[in-house]
């Protein structure tokens, strides 16, 4: 029976270990739940068949035992009636039934063990499915939060890179200001020095020079005009 061959894997499976292997639990959890439901449906079908086998075999065992008891009782009655040959026949029949009964009991023991395993497997799967259903939304919420945190980390990293760029621009601006200050200072140093005496000379030279009108008046006076 294929389902029984998977019994050890299913009964020993650990739902937490399986979830840990998922790269994206929010996407895979529904798929895993679907697969578990399919397993559970198969287990239910197989369990129903195995339990039916167990019930049928138990009925055969009980019927066989009833026949054994019946022929044992007939043997007793035959002996009491003094019919030893009849008793011998009944005992022979009883022994045949007992021989067949041994095989039926063995078959029932196997059927009972199979039914027990199937019920255990059914209960295990049902329990895991119930646990998974209870945790599904919680797991999806955690994955969503984790993805949001990843985006925040990316934004934070971008902001840090922007701050580094601003710092670089500030350093370049400071360097440009320094270069401009140095250029202005050099231009100031390259200018000719101011000659105070030269400025005074020009001033006084202008003050001693007669105007055209003054000189014209003086010339008229000399000519008697």
Secondary structure, DSSP 8 states (H G I E B T S, - for coil): -HHHHTHHHHHH--HHHHHHT-SSHHHHHHHHHHHHHHHHHHHHHHHHHHHHHHHHHHHHHHHHHHHHHHHHHHHHHHHHTT-HHHHHHHHHHHHHHHHHHHHHHHHHHHHHHHHHHHHHHHHHHHHHHHHHHHHHHHHHHHHHHHHHHHHHHHHHHHHHHHHHHHHHHHHHHHHHHHHHHHHHHHHHHHS----HHHHHHHHHHHHHS--HHHHHHHHHHHHT-
